[in-house]
Amino acid sequence: VWMLKTNGGGICDHEVGAGKTLIMCTAAYEMKRLGLANKPMIIGLKANVFDIADTFRKAYPNAKILYPGKNDFNKQNRQRIFNDIKNNDWDCIILTHEQFGMIPQALEIQEAIMQKELDSVEENLEVLRQQERDISRGMLKGLEKRKQTLEAKLQNIQDSIAERKDDSVDFKMMGIDHLFVDESHQFKNLMFNTRHDRVSGLGNPDGSQRALNMLFAIRTIQERSGKDLGATFLSGTTISNSLTELYLLFKYLRPQALERQGINSFDAWAAVFAKKSTDYEFSITNDIIQKERFRTFIKVPELAAFYAEV
């Protein structure tokens, strides 16, 4: 709890049964009490949020907690609950992951993030075109398709900005200034851009909308504070089977620290901290094929220190 208060968030990767729920509730209340956060929010799995709310109430019986029921997020009640979050001084708001996903994200934040992703793809395309003979047609085609997809998403966001209604409430208007994400591995599938399209084990670079919404929310908080973090990730499996997951944790929580190191993409991060190897394996049809993987970390002390800061 002291670490989370001092840092303004971070990663709590305790194993199951180590008391993450009480840590989360105590940290949220202490941040509010000390003026480090004005309106913290906790989100968790549908099966766990009752226990989270119950733990919070038992620990702090006089706390002003908003714990909406499932009917509060019906289409006809949603705007009322959004205004309730916005207009009241809550000690903590407790939602399920699904309820959190129903909250609209600020369109300007969405536009800025999608523009940055598009810039990264265009930079990768330029690098590939300069390599000429060393690239495959499929690699180039994949990035060009990704560019078109991002351009379409960006245009949709810009159209939504032009057609926006004044009475709509979004996450930014609610004033949430710290987000506790229980079982945060549910959001690990965040989009990223890479030229390493043939490397195995990197995961899906397109990511999921659930993870993208989380990025929008965290960037909203970080933009308000002018600092990294602004969120606390709690999970027993923050990193499970891909080194991409480690990069994406930094992308969520330490964007300014990455920029100070000149890292603005997965490829730039991998060039500093990961080593690619090539192996030969048997395919399903019993042919020998070449497989590339990022198998090992390099600069491990620096990487460990960077992770320890989160």
C-alpha positions as CSV (number, residue, x, y, z in Angstrom):
1,V,0.0,0.0,0.0
2,W,2.8,2.4,0.9
3,M,4.5,1.7,-2.5
4,L,1.3,2.4,-4.4
5,K,0.7,5.6,-2.5
6,T,4.3,6.8,-3.0
7,N,4.5,5.9,-6.7
8,G,0.9,6.9,-7.6
9,G,0.1,3.3,-8.8
10,G,2.0,0.4,-10.1
11,I,1.8,-3.4,-10.4
12,C,0.7,-5.7,-7.6
13,D,1.6,-9.2,-8.8
14,H,0.9,-11.2,-5.6
15,E,-0.3,-14.7,-6.0
16,V,-3.9,-15.8,-5.3
17,G,-4.7,-15.6,-1.6
18,A,-2.1,-13.0,-0.8
19,G,-4.7,-10.3,0.0
20,K,-4.8,-8.3,-3.2
21,T,-8.5,-7.3,-2.5
22,L,-7.7,-5.7,0.9
23,I,-4.6,-4.0,-0.6
24,M,-6.7,-2.5,-3.3
25,C,-9.4,-1.2,-1.0
26,T,-6.9,0.2,1.5
27,A,-4.8,1.9,-1.2
28,A,-7.9,3.4,-2.8
29,Y,-9.1,4.8,0.6
30,E,-5.7,6.0,1.7
31,M,-5.1,7.8,-1.7
32,K,-8.5,9.6,-1.2
33,R,-7.8,10.4,2.5
34,L,-4.4,11.8,1.7
35,G,-5.5,13.8,-1.3
36,L,-3.5,11.8,-3.7
37,A,-6.6,10.8,-5.6
38,N,-10.0,12.6,-5.6
39,K,-12.2,9.9,-7.1
40,P,-10.6,6.4,-7.3
41,M,-12.3,3.5,-9.2
42,I,-11.9,-0.2,-8.7
43,I,-12.9,-2.6,-11.5
44,G,-13.0,-6.4,-11.2
45,L,-14.4,-9.6,-12.5
46,K,-18.2,-10.0,-12.2
47,A,-17.7,-12.9,-9.9
48,N,-15.5,-10.9,-7.6
49,V,-16.9,-7.4,-7.3
50,F,-19.4,-8.2,-4.5
51,D,-16.5,-9.4,-2.4
52,I,-14.5,-6.3,-3.2
53,A,-17.4,-4.0,-2.2
54,D,-18.0,-6.1,0.9
55,T,-14.3,-5.9,1.9
56,F,-14.3,-2.2,1.4
57,R,-17.4,-1.6,3.5
58,K,-16.1,-3.8,6.3
59,A,-12.7,-2.0,6.3
60,Y,-14.3,1.5,6.0
61,P,-17.9,1.4,7.2
62,N,-18.3,5.2,6.8
63,A,-16.9,5.4,3.3
64,K,-19.1,6.8,0.5
65,I,-19.0,3.9,-2.0
66,L,-20.8,3.6,-5.3
67,Y,-21.4,-0.1,-6.2
68,P,-24.1,-0.1,-8.9
69,G,-26.2,-3.1,-9.6
70,K,-26.5,-4.7,-13.0
71,N,-29.8,-2.9,-13.8
72,D,-28.0,0.5,-13.3
73,F,-26.1,-0.2,-16.5
74,N,-29.2,-1.0,-18.6
75,K,-29.6,1.3,-21.6
76,Q,-32.3,3.4,-20.0
77,N,-30.4,3.8,-16.7
78,R,-26.9,4.3,-18.0
79,Q,-26.8,8.1,-18.4
80,R,-28.2,8.4,-14.9
81,I,-25.4,6.3,-13.4
82,F,-22.8,8.2,-15.5
83,N,-24.1,11.5,-14.1
84,D,-24.1,10.0,-10.6
85,I,-20.4,9.1,-11.0
86,K,-19.6,12.5,-12.4
87,N,-21.6,14.7,-9.9
88,N,-20.9,13.1,-6.6
89,D,-17.8,13.0,-4.3
90,W,-17.3,9.3,-4.0
91,D,-14.6,7.7,-1.8
92,C,-14.6,4.9,-4.4
93,I,-16.5,3.5,-7.3
94,I,-16.6,-0.2,-7.8
95,L,-17.6,-1.7,-11.2
96,T,-17.3,-4.9,-13.1
97,H,-15.0,-5.1,-16.2
98,E,-18.1,-5.2,-18.4
99,Q,-19.6,-2.1,-16.7
100,F,-16.4,-0.2,-17.1
101,G,-16.4,-1.1,-20.8
102,M,-19.7,0.6,-21.3
103,I,-18.3,4.0,-20.2
104,P,-17.6,6.2,-23.3
105,Q,-14.0,7.3,-23.6
106,A,-13.1,10.9,-24.4
107,L,-13.0,11.3,-28.2
108,E,-10.0,13.6,-28.2
109,I,-8.0,11.0,-26.2
110,Q,-9.0,8.3,-28.7
111,E,-8.0,10.6,-31.6
112,A,-4.6,11.3,-30.2
113,I,-3.8,7.7,-29.4
114,M,-5.0,6.4,-32.8
115,Q,-3.0,9.1,-34.6
116,K,0.1,8.0,-32.7
117,E,-0.5,4.4,-33.7
118,L,-0.9,5.5,-37.3
119,D,2.3,7.5,-37.1
120,S,4.1,4.4,-35.8
121,V,2.8,2.3,-38.7
122,E,3.9,4.9,-41.3
123,E,7.4,5.0,-39.7
124,N,7.6,1.2,-40.0
125,L,6.5,1.3,-43.6
126,E,9.2,3.9,-44.4
127,V,11.8,1.7,-42.8
128,L,10.7,-1.3,-44.8
129,R,10.6,0.6,-48.1
130,Q,14.2,1.8,-47.5
131,Q,15.3,-1.9,-47.0
132,E,14.0,-2.8,-50.5
133,R,15.3,-6.3,-51.3
134,D,15.4,-7.4,-47.6
135,I,11.7,-7.4,-47.2
136,S,8.9,-9.6,-48.4
137,R,5.8,-8.5,-50.2
138,G,3.6,-10.0,-47.5
139,M,5.4,-7.9,-44.8
140,L,4.8,-4.7,-46.7
141,K,1.2,-5.6,-47.6
142,G,0.4,-6.4,-43.9
143,L,1.6,-3.0,-42.7
144,E,-0.3,-1.2,-45.5
145,K,-3.5,-3.1,-44.6
146,R,-2.9,-2.1,-40.9
147,K,-2.4,1.5,-42.0
148,Q,-5.8,1.5,-43.8
149,T,-7.5,0.0,-40.8
150,L,-6.1,2.7,-38.5
151,E,-7.0,5.4,-40.9
152,A,-10.6,4.2,-41.0
153,K,-10.8,4.1,-37.2
154,L,-9.3,7.5,-36.9
155,Q,-11.8,8.9,-39.4
156,N,-14.7,7.3,-37.4
157,I,-13.5,9.0,-34.3
158,Q,-13.2,12.4,-36.1
159,D,-16.7,11.9,-37.4
160,S,-17.9,11.2,-33.9
161,I,-16.3,14.4,-32.6
162,A,-18.1,16.4,-35.3
163,E,-21.4,14.9,-34.5
164,R,-21.0,14.9,-30.7
165,K,-24.0,15.8,-28.4
166,D,-23.3,18.2,-25.6
167,D,-25.2,16.2,-23.0
168,S,-23.0,13.0,-23.3
169,V,-20.9,12.0,-20.3
170,D,-17.5,10.3,-20.9
171,F,-14.8,8.9,-18.7
172,K,-12.8,12.2,-18.7
173,M,-15.9,14.2,-17.4
174,M,-16.3,11.7,-14.5
175,G,-13.1,12.9,-12.9
176,I,-11.7,9.5,-12.2
177,D,-8.1,10.0,-11.2
178,H,-6.9,6.6,-10.2
179,L,-7.9,3.2,-11.6
180,F,-7.4,-0.1,-9.8
181,V,-7.7,-3.0,-12.2
182,D,-8.2,-6.3,-10.5
183,E,-7.3,-9.4,-12.7
184,S,-5.5,-6.9,-15.0
185,H,-4.3,-9.8,-17.3
186,Q,-7.8,-9.6,-18.8
187,F,-6.6,-6.4,-20.6
188,K,-3.2,-7.7,-21.7
189,N,-4.2,-8.0,-25.4
190,L,-3.3,-4.4,-26.3
191,M,-2.6,-3.3,-29.9
192,F,1.1,-2.7,-30.9
193,N,2.9,-2.1,-34.1
194,T,5.8,-4.2,-35.4
195,R,7.8,-5.1,-38.5
196,H,8.6,-8.6,-37.0
197,D,5.5,-10.2,-38.7
198,R,7.2,-13.6,-39.0
199,V,8.4,-13.9,-35.4
200,S,6.4,-16.5,-33.4
201,G,4.9,-15.9,-30.0
202,L,4.3,-12.1,-30.2
203,G,0.6,-12.3,-29.8
204,N,-2.0,-10.5,-31.9
205,P,-0.8,-7.0,-32.8
206,D,-4.4,-5.9,-33.6
207,G,-5.3,-6.3,-29.9
208,S,-8.8,-6.1,-28.4
209,Q,-11.3,-3.3,-28.0
210,R,-11.4,-4.1,-24.3
211,A,-7.7,-3.4,-23.9
212,L,-7.8,-0.3,-26.1
213,N,-10.6,1.2,-23.9
214,M,-8.3,0.6,-20.9
215,L,-5.5,2.5,-22.7
216,F,-7.9,5.4,-23.4
217,A,-8.9,5.5,-19.8
218,I,-5.3,5.4,-18.4
219,R,-4.1,8.0,-20.8
220,T,-7.0,10.3,-19.7
221,I,-5.8,10.0,-16.1
222,Q,-2.1,10.5,-17.1
223,E,-3.0,13.5,-19.2
224,R,-4.7,15.1,-16.2
225,S,-1.9,14.5,-13.8
226,G,1.0,15.0,-16.3
227,K,2.7,11.9,-14.9
228,D,3.0,8.2,-15.6
229,L,1.0,5.5,-13.8
230,G,-2.3,6.7,-12.6
231,A,-3.4,3.1,-12.4
232,T,-2.7,0.0,-10.4
233,F,-2.7,-3.4,-12.0
234,L,-3.4,-6.4,-9.8
235,S,-2.9,-9.9,-11.0
236,G,-1.2,-13.2,-10.2
237,T,-0.2,-13.6,-13.8
238,T,0.8,-10.1,-15.1
239,I,3.1,-11.8,-17.6
240,S,2.2,-15.3,-18.7
241,N,3.6,-16.4,-22.1
242,S,5.0,-13.6,-24.1
243,L,7.6,-10.9,-23.7
244,T,5.3,-8.6,-25.6
245,E,3.2,-8.6,-22.4
246,L,6.0,-6.9,-20.6
247,Y,6.4,-4.2,-23.2
248,L,2.6,-3.6,-23.1
249,L,2.7,-3.1,-19.3
250,F,5.2,-0.3,-19.8
251,K,3.1,1.0,-22.7
252,Y,0.1,1.3,-20.3
253,L,1.8,2.6,-17.3
254,R,5.1,4.2,-18.2
255,P,4.7,6.0,-21.6
256,Q,6.8,9.1,-20.5
257,A,9.6,6.9,-19.2
258,L,9.6,5.0,-22.6
259,E,9.8,8.2,-24.5
260,R,12.7,9.5,-22.4
261,Q,14.6,6.3,-23.5
262,G,13.7,7.0,-27.2
263,I,11.3,4.0,-27.2
264,N,8.1,4.7,-29.2
265,S,7.2,1.2,-30.4
266,F,7.6,-2.5,-29.7
267,D,10.4,-2.8,-32.2
268,A,12.4,0.0,-30.5
269,W,11.8,-1.7,-27.1
270,A,12.8,-5.1,-28.5
271,A,16.0,-3.7,-30.0
272,V,17.1,-2.6,-26.6
273,F,15.9,-5.4,-24.3
274,A,15.3,-8.6,-26.4
275,K,17.3,-10.9,-28.5
276,K,15.9,-12.7,-31.6
277,S,16.9,-16.3,-32.4
278,T,16.3,-18.5,-35.4
279,D,15.5,-22.2,-35.1
280,Y,14.6,-25.0,-37.5
281,E,11.5,-27.0,-36.7
282,F,9.2,-29.6,-38.2
283,S,5.9,-28.3,-39.6
284,I,2.6,-30.2,-39.5
285,T,3.4,-31.7,-42.9
286,N,6.8,-32.8,-41.6
287,D,8.7,-30.2,-43.6
288,I,11.7,-28.4,-42.0
289,I,10.8,-24.7,-41.6
290,Q,12.6,-21.7,-40.1
291,K,11.1,-20.1,-37.0
292,E,12.2,-16.8,-35.4
293,R,11.5,-16.0,-31.8
294,F,12.4,-13.5,-29.1
295,R,13.8,-16.0,-26.6
296,T,16.0,-14.1,-24.3
297,F,16.2,-10.7,-22.6
298,I,19.3,-8.6,-22.8
299,K,20.3,-5.7,-20.4
300,V,18.4,-7.7,-17.7
301,P,19.6,-5.4,-14.8
302,E,18.3,-2.3,-16.5
303,L,15.0,-4.1,-17.5
304,A,14.5,-5.4,-13.9
305,A,15.1,-1.9,-12.5
306,F,12.6,-0.5,-14.9
307,Y,10.0,-3.1,-13.9
308,A,10.8,-2.5,-10.2
309,E,9.9,1.2,-10.6
310,V,6.3,0.3,-11.7
